[in-house]
Amino acid sequence: MNKQLGFYSSIIAGGCTILFLIGLVTFNGWLSYFVCLLLGWAYVLLACAFAQEAEEDKKGVALGGVAIAVIYSVFTNFVYYSQLTTVAHQSASPAVIEAITFTPGSWVFGFDIMGYGLMALSTFLIGLTIRAQTGKERVMKYMFLIHGAFFPVCVLLPMFNVFKQGGESDMSGVIALIFWCIYFAPVMALSALYFGSRKRESNPLASAKA
C-alpha cells in the first residue's frame, strides 16, 4: 500500500506540474490555481511514502521533510483556494479582495513563494534519506537535493522586495516558473519509476508475469 501511495501520488504530482505549465503558457489562472491545489496534496502523500521507505536512522530527517511538506501545502492552499473562491466570486469587501488577490509582490504572493521554498527544503530532507540502488535512482536523489537550493532563494527574494507590487516582474516570474516545471516534472517521473520498481519487487507474482 505504501509503495502504491508513492507511485500514484508521484504520477498525480507530475501530471499537475505539466498542467500547471500549460496554465502558465496559456495564461489560464483558474487551471494553474486548481492543479496547484492538487499538487500540494499529492506531494504531501509522496513525502509520506518516501519517509516510510527511509532507513531507521534516517526516519527523523524524513519525517521532518513530511512536516515541512504539510506547511508548504497549507501556505499554498490558502493562496490558491482564496483565488478560486473569494477573489473569483468577489465575495468580500474591495479592500479584502485587493489584499488577497495574487499579484507579484502582494501579501499572498509572499505566502506562495515561501510555500515553495518550504517545498524545496522538504525535497532536500527527503533526498538525504533516499536509498538509491540504480543510476536512475541516483539521478532522482540528486535532483531532490539540488531542488533544495530553491529554499533560500524563495525565502530571501521577497525580503529584498525583488517582486515589487505593481512592478513589471510578471513575465520574469512566469519564465522562472516554466523552468521550475521543466525541472520538477522529471523528478516526479523518476519518483514514479522508483516506487513502481519497488511495487513489483514486493509482488513476486507481478514480477513473474512481467
SEPAZA-531560 format. One record per residue (C-alpha): x, y, z; residue in three letters; chain; residue number from 1. Coordinates in steps of 0.1 Angstrom, whole numbers, m for minus. Layout:
BEGIN
<node><px>X</px><py>Y</py><pz>Z</pz><residu>ALA</residu><chaine>A</chaine><num>NUM</num></node>
...
end
This chain:
BEGIN
<node><px>0</px><py>0</py><pz>0</pz><residu>MET</residu><chaine>A</chaine><num>1</num></node>
<node><px>28</px><py>25</py><pz>9</pz><residu>ASN</residu><chaine>A</chaine><num>2</num></node>
<node><px>46</px><py>18</py><pz>m24</pz><residu>LYS</residu><chaine>A</chaine><num>3</num></node>
<node><px>13</px><py>23</py><pz>m43</pz><residu>GLN</residu><chaine>A</chaine><num>4</num></node>
<node><px>8</px><py>55</py><pz>m25</pz><residu>LEU</residu><chaine>A</chaine><num>5</num></node>
<node><px>42</px><py>67</py><pz>m36</pz><residu>GLY</residu><chaine>A</chaine><num>6</num></node>
<node><px>36</px><py>55</py><pz>m72</pz><residu>PHE</residu><chaine>A</chaine><num>7</num></node>
<node><px>2</px><py>71</py><pz>m77</pz><residu>TYR</residu><chaine>A</chaine><num>8</num></node>
<node><px>10</px><py>103</py><pz>m58</pz><residu>SER</residu><chaine>A</chaine><num>9</num></node>
<node><px>41</px><py>109</py><pz>m79</pz><residu>SER</residu><chaine>A</chaine><num>10</num></node>
<node><px>21</px><py>104</py><pz>m111</pz><residu>ILE</residu><chaine>A</chaine><num>11</num></node>
<node><px>m6</px><py>129</py><pz>m99</pz><residu>ILE</residu><chaine>A</chaine><num>12</num></node>
<node><px>21</px><py>154</py><pz>m88</pz><residu>ALA</residu><chaine>A</chaine><num>13</num></node>
<node><px>39</px><py>151</py><pz>m121</pz><residu>GLY</residu><chaine>A</chaine><num>14</num></node>
<node><px>6</px><py>154</py><pz>m141</pz><residu>GLY</residu><chaine>A</chaine><num>15</num></node>
<node><px>m3</px><py>185</py><pz>m120</pz><residu>CYS</residu><chaine>A</chaine><num>16</num></node>
<node><px>31</px><py>200</py><pz>m128</pz><residu>THR</residu><chaine>A</chaine><num>17</num></node>
<node><px>25</px><py>195</py><pz>m165</pz><residu>ILE</residu><chaine>A</chaine><num>18</num></node>
<node><px>m10</px><py>210</py><pz>m163</pz><residu>LEU</residu><chaine>A</chaine><num>19</num></node>
<node><px>5</px><py>239</py><pz>m143</pz><residu>PHE</residu><chaine>A</chaine><num>20</num></node>
<node><px>30</px><py>245</py><pz>m172</pz><residu>LEU</residu><chaine>A</chaine><num>21</num></node>
<node><px>1</px><py>245</py><pz>m196</pz><residu>ILE</residu><chaine>A</chaine><num>22</num></node>
<node><px>m18</px><py>270</py><pz>m174</pz><residu>GLY</residu><chaine>A</chaine><num>23</num></node>
<node><px>13</px><py>293</py><pz>m174</pz><residu>LEU</residu><chaine>A</chaine><num>24</num></node>
<node><px>19</px><py>294</py><pz>m211</pz><residu>VAL</residu><chaine>A</chaine><num>25</num></node>
<node><px>m18</px><py>299</py><pz>m219</pz><residu>THR</residu><chaine>A</chaine><num>26</num></node>
<node><px>m23</px><py>324</py><pz>m190</pz><residu>PHE</residu><chaine>A</chaine><num>27</num></node>
<node><px>m51</px><py>303</py><pz>m176</pz><residu>ASN</residu><chaine>A</chaine><num>28</num></node>
<node><px>m52</px><py>314</py><pz>m140</pz><residu>GLY</residu><chaine>A</chaine><num>29</num></node>
<node><px>m80</px><py>291</py><pz>m130</pz><residu>TRP</residu><chaine>A</chaine><num>30</num></node>
<node><px>m62</px><py>260</py><pz>m143</pz><residu>LEU</residu><chaine>A</chaine><num>31</num></node>
<node><px>m30</px><py>270</py><pz>m126</pz><residu>SER</residu><chaine>A</chaine><num>32</num></node>
<node><px>m46</px><py>276</py><pz>m92</pz><residu>TYR</residu><chaine>A</chaine><num>33</num></node>
<node><px>m67</px><py>244</py><pz>m93</pz><residu>PHE</residu><chaine>A</chaine><num>34</num></node>
<node><px>m39</px><py>220</py><pz>m103</pz><residu>VAL</residu><chaine>A</chaine><num>35</num></node>
<node><px>m16</px><py>235</py><pz>m77</pz><residu>CYS</residu><chaine>A</chaine><num>36</num></node>
<node><px>m41</px><py>227</py><pz>m50</pz><residu>LEU</residu><chaine>A</chaine><num>37</num></node>
<node><px>m39</px><py>191</py><pz>m61</pz><residu>LEU</residu><chaine>A</chaine><num>38</num></node>
<node><px>m1</px><py>193</py><pz>m64</pz><residu>LEU</residu><chaine>A</chaine><num>39</num></node>
<node><px>2</px><py>203</py><pz>m27</pz><residu>GLY</residu><chaine>A</chaine><num>40</num></node>
<node><px>m19</px><py>173</py><pz>m16</pz><residu>TRP</residu><chaine>A</chaine><num>41</num></node>
<node><px>m1</px><py>148</py><pz>m39</pz><residu>ALA</residu><chaine>A</chaine><num>42</num></node>
<node><px>33</px><py>160</py><pz>m28</pz><residu>TYR</residu><chaine>A</chaine><num>43</num></node>
<node><px>25</px><py>156</py><pz>9</pz><residu>VAL</residu><chaine>A</chaine><num>44</num></node>
<node><px>14</px><py>120</py><pz>2</pz><residu>LEU</residu><chaine>A</chaine><num>45</num></node>
<node><px>46</px><py>114</py><pz>m18</pz><residu>LEU</residu><chaine>A</chaine><num>46</num></node>
<node><px>67</px><py>127</py><pz>11</pz><residu>ALA</residu><chaine>A</chaine><num>47</num></node>
<node><px>49</px><py>103</py><pz>34</pz><residu>CYS</residu><chaine>A</chaine><num>48</num></node>
<node><px>57</px><py>74</py><pz>11</pz><residu>ALA</residu><chaine>A</chaine><num>49</num></node>
<node><px>94</px><py>83</py><pz>9</pz><residu>PHE</residu><chaine>A</chaine><num>50</num></node>
<node><px>95</px><py>86</py><pz>47</pz><residu>ALA</residu><chaine>A</chaine><num>51</num></node>
<node><px>82</px><py>51</py><pz>50</pz><residu>GLN</residu><chaine>A</chaine><num>52</num></node>
<node><px>110</px><py>39</py><pz>27</pz><residu>GLU</residu><chaine>A</chaine><num>53</num></node>
<node><px>137</px><py>56</py><pz>48</pz><residu>ALA</residu><chaine>A</chaine><num>54</num></node>
<node><px>162</px><py>36</py><pz>69</pz><residu>GLU</residu><chaine>A</chaine><num>55</num></node>
<node><px>155</px><py>36</py><pz>106</pz><residu>GLU</residu><chaine>A</chaine><num>56</num></node>
<node><px>184</px><py>60</py><pz>115</pz><residu>ASP</residu><chaine>A</chaine><num>57</num></node>
<node><px>171</px><py>85</py><pz>88</pz><residu>LYS</residu><chaine>A</chaine><num>58</num></node>
<node><px>134</px><py>84</py><pz>98</pz><residu>LYS</residu><chaine>A</chaine><num>59</num></node>
<node><px>136</px><py>116</py><pz>118</pz><residu>GLY</residu><chaine>A</chaine><num>60</num></node>
<node><px>150</px><py>135</py><pz>88</pz><residu>VAL</residu><chaine>A</chaine><num>61</num></node>
<node><px>124</px><py>120</py><pz>65</pz><residu>ALA</residu><chaine>A</chaine><num>62</num></node>
<node><px>96</px><py>129</py><pz>90</pz><residu>LEU</residu><chaine>A</chaine><num>63</num></node>
<node><px>110</px><py>165</py><pz>91</pz><residu>GLY</residu><chaine>A</chaine><num>64</num></node>
<node><px>105</px><py>165</py><pz>53</pz><residu>GLY</residu><chaine>A</chaine><num>65</num></node>
<node><px>69</px><py>154</py><pz>57</pz><residu>VAL</residu><chaine>A</chaine><num>66</num></node>
<node><px>62</px><py>180</py><pz>84</pz><residu>ALA</residu><chaine>A</chaine><num>67</num></node>
<node><px>76</px><py>208</py><pz>62</pz><residu>ILE</residu><chaine>A</chaine><num>68</num></node>
<node><px>57</px><py>195</py><pz>32</pz><residu>ALA</residu><chaine>A</chaine><num>69</num></node>
<node><px>25</px><py>199</py><pz>52</pz><residu>VAL</residu><chaine>A</chaine><num>70</num></node>
<node><px>33</px><py>235</py><pz>60</pz><residu>ILE</residu><chaine>A</chaine><num>71</num></node>
<node><px>40</px><py>241</py><pz>23</pz><residu>TYR</residu><chaine>A</chaine><num>72</num></node>
<node><px>7</px><py>226</py><pz>13</pz><residu>SER</residu><chaine>A</chaine><num>73</num></node>
<node><px>m12</px><py>248</py><pz>39</pz><residu>VAL</residu><chaine>A</chaine><num>74</num></node>
<node><px>5</px><py>280</py><pz>27</pz><residu>PHE</residu><chaine>A</chaine><num>75</num></node>
<node><px>m1</px><py>274</py><pz>m10</pz><residu>THR</residu><chaine>A</chaine><num>76</num></node>
<node><px>m36</px><py>260</py><pz>m5</pz><residu>ASN</residu><chaine>A</chaine><num>77</num></node>
<node><px>m45</px><py>292</py><pz>14</pz><residu>PHE</residu><chaine>A</chaine><num>78</num></node>
<node><px>m34</px><py>312</py><pz>m16</pz><residu>VAL</residu><chaine>A</chaine><num>79</num></node>
<node><px>m49</px><py>292</py><pz>m44</pz><residu>TYR</residu><chaine>A</chaine><num>80</num></node>
<node><px>m82</px><py>284</py><pz>m27</pz><residu>TYR</residu><chaine>A</chaine><num>81</num></node>
<node><px>m87</px><py>321</py><pz>m19</pz><residu>SER</residu><chaine>A</chaine><num>82</num></node>
<node><px>m82</px><py>329</py><pz>m56</pz><residu>GLN</residu><chaine>A</chaine><num>83</num></node>
<node><px>m107</px><py>302</py><pz>m67</pz><residu>LEU</residu><chaine>A</chaine><num>84</num></node>
<node><px>m133</px><py>313</py><pz>m42</pz><residu>THR</residu><chaine>A</chaine><num>85</num></node>
<node><px>m132</px><py>347</py><pz>m25</pz><residu>THR</residu><chaine>A</chaine><num>86</num></node>
<node><px>m114</px><py>365</py><pz>m53</pz><residu>VAL</residu><chaine>A</chaine><num>87</num></node>
<node><px>m132</px><py>348</py><pz>m82</pz><residu>ALA</residu><chaine>A</chaine><num>88</num></node>
<node><px>m166</px><py>355</py><pz>m67</pz><residu>HIS</residu><chaine>A</chaine><num>89</num></node>
<node><px>m157</px><py>389</py><pz>m52</pz><residu>GLN</residu><chaine>A</chaine><num>90</num></node>
<node><px>m173</px><py>377</py><pz>m20</pz><residu>SER</residu><chaine>A</chaine><num>91</num></node>
<node><px>m156</px><py>401</py><pz>3</pz><residu>ALA</residu><chaine>A</chaine><num>92</num></node>
<node><px>m151</px><py>438</py><pz>6</pz><residu>SER</residu><chaine>A</chaine><num>93</num></node>
<node><px>m130</px><py>455</py><pz>m21</pz><residu>PRO</residu><chaine>A</chaine><num>94</num></node>
<node><px>m102</px><py>461</py><pz>5</pz><residu>ALA</residu><chaine>A</chaine><num>95</num></node>
<node><px>m100</px><py>424</py><pz>13</pz><residu>VAL</residu><chaine>A</chaine><num>96</num></node>
<node><px>m102</px><py>414</py><pz>m23</pz><residu>ILE</residu><chaine>A</chaine><num>97</num></node>
<node><px>m73</px><py>437</py><pz>m31</pz><residu>GLU</residu><chaine>A</chaine><num>98</num></node>
<node><px>m52</px><py>424</py><pz>m3</pz><residu>ALA</residu><chaine>A</chaine><num>99</num></node>
<node><px>m56</px><py>387</py><pz>m12</pz><residu>ILE</residu><chaine>A</chaine><num>100</num></node>
<node><px>m55</px><py>390</py><pz>m50</pz><residu>THR</residu><chaine>A</chaine><num>101</num></node>
<node><px>m25</px><py>371</py><pz>m63</pz><residu>PHE</residu><chaine>A</chaine><num>102</num></node>
<node><px>m2</px><py>396</py><pz>m79</pz><residu>THR</residu><chaine>A</chaine><num>103</num></node>
<node><px>37</px><py>399</py><pz>m79</pz><residu>PRO</residu><chaine>A</chaine><num>104</num></node>
<node><px>48</px><py>415</py><pz>m46</pz><residu>GLY</residu><chaine>A</chaine><num>105</num></node>
<node><px>14</px><py>411</py><pz>m29</pz><residu>SER</residu><chaine>A</chaine><num>106</num></node>
<node><px>8</px><py>396</py><pz>6</pz><residu>TRP</residu><chaine>A</chaine><num>107</num></node>
<node><px>m4</px><py>363</py><pz>m7</pz><residu>VAL</residu><chaine>A</chaine><num>108</num></node>
<node><px>24</px><py>362</py><pz>m33</pz><residu>PHE</residu><chaine>A</chaine><num>109</num></node>
<node><px>48</px><py>362</py><pz>m4</pz><residu>GLY</residu><chaine>A</chaine><num>110</num></node>
<node><px>30</px><py>333</py><pz>12</pz><residu>PHE</residu><chaine>A</chaine><num>111</num></node>
<node><px>31</px><py>314</py><pz>m21</pz><residu>ASP</residu><chaine>A</chaine><num>112</num></node>
<node><px>68</px><py>319</py><pz>m26</pz><residu>ILE</residu><chaine>A</chaine><num>113</num></node>
<node><px>75</px><py>310</py><pz>10</pz><residu>MET</residu><chaine>A</chaine><num>114</num></node>
<node><px>54</px><py>278</py><pz>5</pz><residu>GLY</residu><chaine>A</chaine><num>115</num></node>
<node><px>75</px><py>267</py><pz>m25</pz><residu>TYR</residu><chaine>A</chaine><num>116</num></node>
<node><px>107</px><py>275</py><pz>m5</pz><residu>GLY</residu><chaine>A</chaine><num>117</num></node>
<node><px>94</px><py>251</py><pz>21</pz><residu>LEU</residu><chaine>A</chaine><num>118</num></node>
<node><px>86</px><py>225</py><pz>m5</pz><residu>MET</residu><chaine>A</chaine><num>119</num></node>
<node><px>123</px><py>228</py><pz>m17</pz><residu>ALA</residu><chaine>A</chaine><num>120</num></node>
<node><px>135</px><py>223</py><pz>19</pz><residu>LEU</residu><chaine>A</chaine><num>121</num></node>
<node><px>112</px><py>193</py><pz>22</pz><residu>SER</residu><chaine>A</chaine><num>122</num></node>
<node><px>127</px><py>177</py><pz>m10</pz><residu>THR</residu><chaine>A</chaine><num>123</num></node>
<node><px>162</px><py>183</py><pz>3</pz><residu>PHE</residu><chaine>A</chaine><num>124</num></node>
<node><px>154</px><py>165</py><pz>35</pz><residu>LEU</residu><chaine>A</chaine><num>125</num></node>
<node><px>137</px><py>137</py><pz>17</pz><residu>ILE</residu><chaine>A</chaine><num>126</num></node>
<node><px>166</px><py>134</py><pz>m7</pz><residu>GLY</residu><chaine>A</chaine><num>127</num></node>
<node><px>190</px><py>128</py><pz>21</pz><residu>LEU</residu><chaine>A</chaine><num>128</num></node>
<node><px>171</px><py>97</py><pz>31</pz><residu>THR</residu><chaine>A</chaine><num>129</num></node>
<node><px>165</px><py>81</py><pz>m4</pz><residu>ILE</residu><chaine>A</chaine><num>130</num></node>
<node><px>182</px><py>47</py><pz>m8</pz><residu>ARG</residu><chaine>A</chaine><num>131</num></node>
<node><px>194</px><py>49</py><pz>m44</pz><residu>ALA</residu><chaine>A</chaine><num>132</num></node>
<node><px>202</px><py>15</py><pz>m59</pz><residu>GLN</residu><chaine>A</chaine><num>133</num></node>
<node><px>203</px><py>22</py><pz>m97</pz><residu>THR</residu><chaine>A</chaine><num>134</num></node>
<node><px>216</px><py>50</py><pz>m119</pz><residu>GLY</residu><chaine>A</chaine><num>135</num></node>
<node><px>181</px><py>65</py><pz>m124</pz><residu>LYS</residu><chaine>A</chaine><num>136</num></node>
<node><px>175</px><py>64</py><pz>m86</pz><residu>GLU</residu><chaine>A</chaine><num>137</num></node>
<node><px>208</px><py>82</py><pz>m80</pz><residu>ARG</residu><chaine>A</chaine><num>138</num></node>
<node><px>198</px><py>109</py><pz>m105</pz><residu>VAL</residu><chaine>A</chaine><num>139</num></node>
<node><px>165</px><py>113</py><pz>m87</pz><residu>MET</residu><chaine>A</chaine><num>140</num></node>
<node><px>182</px><py>116</py><pz>m54</pz><residu>LYS</residu><chaine>A</chaine><num>141</num></node>
<node><px>205</px><py>143</py><pz>m66</pz><residu>TYR</residu><chaine>A</chaine><num>142</num></node>
<node><px>176</px><py>161</py><pz>m83</pz><residu>MET</residu><chaine>A</chaine><num>143</num></node>
<node><px>158</px><py>161</py><pz>m49</pz><residu>PHE</residu><chaine>A</chaine><num>144</num></node>
<node><px>188</px><py>175</py><pz>m32</pz><residu>LEU</residu><chaine>A</chaine><num>145</num></node>
<node><px>195</px><py>202</py><pz>m59</pz><residu>ILE</residu><chaine>A</chaine><num>146</num></node>
<node><px>159</px><py>213</py><pz>m58</pz><residu>HIS</residu><chaine>A</chaine><num>147</num></node>
<node><px>166</px><py>222</py><pz>m21</pz><residu>GLY</residu><chaine>A</chaine><num>148</num></node>
<node><px>186</px><py>252</py><pz>m34</pz><residu>ALA</residu><chaine>A</chaine><num>149</num></node>
<node><px>153</px><py>269</py><pz>m41</pz><residu>PHE</residu><chaine>A</chaine><num>150</num></node>
<node><px>147</px><py>272</py><pz>m4</pz><residu>PHE</residu><chaine>A</chaine><num>151</num></node>
<node><px>170</px><py>302</py><pz>4</pz><residu>PRO</residu><chaine>A</chaine><num>152</num></node>
<node><px>162</px><py>318</py><pz>m29</pz><residu>VAL</residu><chaine>A</chaine><num>153</num></node>
<node><px>124</px><py>317</py><pz>m23</pz><residu>CYS</residu><chaine>A</chaine><num>154</num></node>
<node><px>128</px><py>329</py><pz>13</pz><residu>VAL</residu><chaine>A</chaine><num>155</num></node>
<node><px>152</px><py>358</py><pz>6</pz><residu>LEU</residu><chaine>A</chaine><num>156</num></node>
<node><px>139</px><py>373</py><pz>m26</pz><residu>LEU</residu><chaine>A</chaine><num>157</num></node>
<node><px>106</px><py>386</py><pz>m12</pz><residu>PRO</residu><chaine>A</chaine><num>158</num></node>
<node><px>126</px><py>400</py><pz>18</pz><residu>MET</residu><chaine>A</chaine><num>159</num></node>
<node><px>147</px><py>421</py><pz>m6</pz><residu>PHE</residu><chaine>A</chaine><num>160</num></node>
<node><px>115</px><py>433</py><pz>m24</pz><residu>ASN</residu><chaine>A</chaine><num>161</num></node>
<node><px>126</px><py>418</py><pz>m57</pz><residu>VAL</residu><chaine>A</chaine><num>162</num></node>
<node><px>90</px><py>412</py><pz>m67</pz><residu>PHE</residu><chaine>A</chaine><num>163</num></node>
<node><px>76</px><py>448</py><pz>m63</pz><residu>LYS</residu><chaine>A</chaine><num>164</num></node>
<node><px>38</px><py>450</py><pz>m62</pz><residu>GLN</residu><chaine>A</chaine><num>165</num></node>
<node><px>26</px><py>465</py><pz>m94</pz><residu>GLY</residu><chaine>A</chaine><num>166</num></node>
<node><px>60</px><py>462</py><pz>m110</pz><residu>GLY</residu><chaine>A</chaine><num>167</num></node>
<node><px>69</px><py>446</py><pz>m143</pz><residu>GLU</residu><chaine>A</chaine><num>168</num></node>
<node><px>81</px><py>412</py><pz>m129</pz><residu>SER</residu><chaine>A</chaine><num>169</num></node>
<node><px>51</px><py>392</py><pz>m142</pz><residu>ASP</residu><chaine>A</chaine><num>170</num></node>
<node><px>69</px><py>377</py><pz>m172</pz><residu>MET</residu><chaine>A</chaine><num>171</num></node>
<node><px>102</px><py>371</py><pz>m154</pz><residu>SER</residu><chaine>A</chaine><num>172</num></node>
<node><px>82</px><py>352</py><pz>m127</pz><residu>GLY</residu><chaine>A</chaine><num>173</num></node>
<node><px>63</px><py>332</py><pz>m154</pz><residu>VAL</residu><chaine>A</chaine><num>174</num></node>
<node><px>96</px><py>323</py><pz>m171</pz><residu>ILE</residu><chaine>A</chaine><num>175</num></node>
<node><px>111</px><py>312</py><pz>m137</pz><residu>ALA</residu><chaine>A</chaine><num>176</num></node>
<node><px>80</px><py>290</py><pz>m131</pz><residu>LEU</residu><chaine>A</chaine><num>177</num></node>
<node><px>82</px><py>275</py><pz>m165</pz><residu>ILE</residu><chaine>A</chaine><num>178</num></node>
<node><px>118</px><py>264</py><pz>m158</pz><residu>PHE</residu><chaine>A</chaine><num>179</num></node>
<node><px>107</px><py>251</py><pz>m124</pz><residu>TRP</residu><chaine>A</chaine><num>180</num></node>
<node><px>80</px><py>229</py><pz>m141</pz><residu>CYS</residu><chaine>A</chaine><num>181</num></node>
<node><px>106</px><py>216</py><pz>m166</pz><residu>ILE</residu><chaine>A</chaine><num>182</num></node>
<node><px>128</px><py>206</py><pz>m137</pz><residu>TYR</residu><chaine>A</chaine><num>183</num></node>
<node><px>102</px><py>192</py><pz>m113</pz><residu>PHE</residu><chaine>A</chaine><num>184</num></node>
<node><px>81</px><py>171</py><pz>m137</pz><residu>ALA</residu><chaine>A</chaine><num>185</num></node>
<node><px>111</px><py>147</py><pz>m144</pz><residu>PRO</residu><chaine>A</chaine><num>186</num></node>
<node><px>117</px><py>144</py><pz>m107</pz><residu>VAL</residu><chaine>A</chaine><num>187</num></node>
<node><px>81</px><py>132</py><pz>m103</pz><residu>MET</residu><chaine>A</chaine><num>188</num></node>
<node><px>85</px><py>108</py><pz>m133</pz><residu>ALA</residu><chaine>A</chaine><num>189</num></node>
<node><px>117</px><py>93</py><pz>m117</pz><residu>LEU</residu><chaine>A</chaine><num>190</num></node>
<node><px>98</px><py>90</py><pz>m84</pz><residu>SER</residu><chaine>A</chaine><num>191</num></node>
<node><px>70</px><py>70</py><pz>m101</pz><residu>ALA</residu><chaine>A</chaine><num>192</num></node>
<node><px>97</px><py>47</py><pz>m116</pz><residu>LEU</residu><chaine>A</chaine><num>193</num></node>
<node><px>113</px><py>44</py><pz>m81</pz><residu>TYR</residu><chaine>A</chaine><num>194</num></node>
<node><px>81</px><py>33</py><pz>m64</pz><residu>PHE</residu><chaine>A</chaine><num>195</num></node>
<node><px>69</px><py>13</py><pz>m94</pz><residu>GLY</residu><chaine>A</chaine><num>196</num></node>
<node><px>101</px><py>m9</py><pz>m93</pz><residu>SER</residu><chaine>A</chaine><num>197</num></node>
<node><px>97</px><py>m14</py><pz>m55</pz><residu>ARG</residu><chaine>A</chaine><num>198</num></node>
<node><px>60</px><py>m22</py><pz>m60</pz><residu>LYS</residu><chaine>A</chaine><num>199</num></node>
<node><px>69</px><py>m50</py><pz>m84</pz><residu>ARG</residu><chaine>A</chaine><num>200</num></node>
<node><px>97</px><py>m63</py><pz>m61</pz><residu>GLU</residu><chaine>A</chaine><num>201</num></node>
<node><px>72</px><py>m66</py><pz>m32</pz><residu>SER</residu><chaine>A</chaine><num>202</num></node>
<node><px>48</px><py>m85</py><pz>m55</pz><residu>ASN</residu><chaine>A</chaine><num>203</num></node>
<node><px>66</px><py>m117</py><pz>m68</pz><residu>PRO</residu><chaine>A</chaine><num>204</num></node>
<node><px>36</px><py>m127</py><pz>m90</pz><residu>LEU</residu><chaine>A</chaine><num>205</num></node>
<node><px>36</px><py>m94</py><pz>m108</pz><residu>ALA</residu><chaine>A</chaine><num>206</num></node>
<node><px>73</px><py>m96</py><pz>m113</pz><residu>SER</residu><chaine>A</chaine><num>207</num></node>
<node><px>70</px><py>m131</py><pz>m128</pz><residu>ALA</residu><chaine>A</chaine><num>208</num></node>
<node><px>43</px><py>m121</py><pz>m152</pz><residu>LYS</residu><chaine>A</chaine><num>209</num></node>
<node><px>65</px><py>m91</py><pz>m163</pz><residu>ALA</residu><chaine>A</chaine><num>210</num></node>
end
